[in-house]
Amino acid sequence: MTGVWIIVLVIVAFSAYQVGKTAARLPPVPPRHGGWQFSAQVHGIFHKNSNRSSRQDIIAACRVNEEVFLYPQPDNPADHDAIRICRHNGERLGHLQAGTILAEDMRRGKNFKASIEEIYELQDRPGKNGVAVRIEQI
């Protein structure tokens, strides 16, 4: 009889987890007509920010479909096409990998909207998360 109760508890706990996980998601950001969109991995997710905050802690507080903001960094000595990715409160998640055409398009006056597409546990680093963003030209 105890085994049955354990199974019931596991099912209830899993159901509550799924409901909570779904409720934590924000509504998807619909594509606007005329623009294009793509997904990109966020890099630099293990670095500390200049204020010593942990990017992993910041990522853990994020939600799928949360809007994020893109900031070109033309004065970055390592990569003049660097693009910083931040939450609405300015917390930095990381940056886009060098070599994207996005920085050039932003310099040309094109506008983009970004949101968190996926937060996932890294296979090779248990307990650490990676992030993918969806970027859309508007």
Residue pairs with C-beta under 8 A, 6 or more apart in sequence:
24 63
24 64
25 63
25 64
25 65
26 63
26 64
26 65
26 66
27 65
28 65
29 65
29 67
29 113
29 115
29 134
29 136
31 37
31 136
32 113
32 136
32 138
35 136
35 137
35 138
36 136
36 137
37 134
37 135
37 136
37 137
38 134
38 135
39 117
39 132
39 133
39 134
39 135
40 96
40 97
40 100
40 132
40 133
40 135
41 97
41 130
41 131
41 132
42 85
42 93
42 94
42 95
42 96
42 130
42 131
42 132
42 133
43 94
43 95
43 96
43 97
44 55
44 94
44 95
45 55
45 56
45 59
45 93
45 94
45 128
45 129
45 130
45 131
46 55
46 56
46 128
47 55
47 94
48 54
48 55
49 55
49 58
49 91
49 92
53 91
55 92
55 93
55 94
56 128
56 129
58 87
58 91
58 92
58 93
59 93
59 119
59 129
59 131
60 129
62 87
62 93
62 116
62 119
62 131
63 116
63 119
64 116
64 117
64 118
64 119
65 115
65 116
65 117
66 87
66 115
66 116
67 88
67 113
67 114
67 115
68 85
68 86
68 87
68 88
68 93
68 114
68 115
68 116
68 133
69 85
69 86
69 87
69 88
69 114
70 83
70 84
70 85
70 96
70 102
70 106
70 112
70 114
70 135
71 83
71 84
71 85
71 86
72 81
72 82
72 83
72 84
72 103
72 106
72 107
73 79
73 80
73 82
73 83
73 84
73 95
74 80
74 81
74 103
74 107
76 82
79 98
80 103
81 98
81 99
81 100
81 102
81 103
81 104
82 95
82 96
82 98
82 103
83 95
83 96
83 100
83 102
83 103
83 106
84 92
84 94
84 95
85 92
85 93
85 94
85 95
85 96
85 114
85 133
86 92
86 93
87 93
93 131
94 131
96 102
102 112
102 135
105 112
105 137
106 112
110 137
111 137
111 138
112 135
112 136
112 137
112 138
113 135
113 136
113 138
114 133
114 134
114 135
114 136
115 133
115 134
116 131
116 132
116 133
116 134
117 132
117 133
117 134
118 131
118 132
119 129
119 130
119 131
120 129
120 130
120 131
120 132
121 127
121 128
121 129
121 130
122 128
122 129
122 130
